[in-house]
Amino acid sequence: MLKSNKMYTDESLVNSSASQKTNCSKKTIILTTICSVVSIIIVVVVLCCTLINKKQDPIVNKIFTHRGFMLDTSRKFFPVSTILTLLDMMAANKLNVFHWHFSDAQSFSVQWSYNSTSINGAQFYSLADVSQVMSQAASLNIEVIPEFEMPGHSDIFGVKFPSIISGTPNVNNPEAEMNLKSPDLQPMISTLLSDFLAASKPFSASKRVHLGADEVAMIWPDTDHKSTYTAFENDFLLPKVKSFGKTTIVWNDPITSQQLLLSKEFTIQVWTGKSELSSILSKGYKTIVSTSQEWYIGNATPDKISNYVLDNSKIIGAEVVWFTSPGDDPVDISWLEPVIVAAGKKLNGL
Ligand SMILES: *[C@@H]1O[C@H](CO)[C@@H](O)[C@H](O)[C@H]1NC(C)=O
């Protein structure tokens, strides 16, 4: 049954084929035309997509020069071995900047003394520790940027050198800041910077230096805080750091909170939000992105980092920032890895 059925069908096809020939070729022409039009549309769409992708390439796949991680060793002291582990983790993910936030209100964690008075508390890095970190970083092609936090977050300075401080220094409940009008201040800071940045000093290999400048309440006795603060940054600190052949980075606050006209020679690291970031970029500063909602340990997730858009030519890169707390584990930092992996991919255009 099946067989004869099939034969019948075949025969009927053959018989009817002649009468359908003209119909068929018309259909073929229409189909071919539709196919061609569709093919052309597909080719045009593919070409357009490729061109659009090409246009986005410099942004989407850009390799940023500044690919950083900031560690705060002032609020929490980490053994040198943990810092070396962090450097290895950074290098494995092609991060190339270790921003060492070793001074803050709570402690100045690198060995230093002034006027024969040591600023250090119980735990600090000796100069040998610093040189170990510096040489390990150099061998991994990681730049070390030391941060000397000033003039805010300065309680630790006030505990040791009260004459340069305004407010009541209290490392447990910080509120003091440097008194920019104190005649003792600039000589002390000049010595501090020379002791760390001059040739063959601990951070002489660092080409860039971070000088803080976040959250300054301008509480020193003054009639014009803004001009005093501007002069301190533009006319004292910037040339001082430059005299060692280095450039200066500060946080965004002096520009976005105090509305100071800082020199364009400063690189600005933005820690607050997207509106401050736009404002800094619109003013034309070289910019490092560390917006707290996305780049701070505690808020950062691999998704937030990989979806972050870094789309302005003034952005030299970004930093994952870890402001630590006394309760943090000083040894096991393996939990940082997913965020470091995401930052490495993002900033290397992978
Ligand atoms: C450092 O010593 C000099 C000379 O004794 C003194 O005048 C100055 O006040 C001291 N500086 C600080 C910050 O204590």
The ligand as a Gaussian input file, in Angstrom:
#p B3LYP/6-31G(d) Opt

LIG

0 1
 C       60.757000      71.078000      65.933000
 O       61.864000      71.657000      66.568000
 C       62.001000      73.068000      66.364000
 C       63.335000      73.486000      66.982000
 O       63.402000      73.097000      68.315000
 C       60.830000      73.780000      67.005000
 O       60.932000      75.169000      66.829000
 C       59.547000      73.260000      66.356000
 O       58.434000      73.807000      67.023000
 C       59.472000      71.736000      66.419000
 N       58.375000      71.317000      65.531000
 C       57.335000      70.596000      65.958000
 C       56.289000      70.241000      64.897000
 O       57.180000      70.175000      67.063000

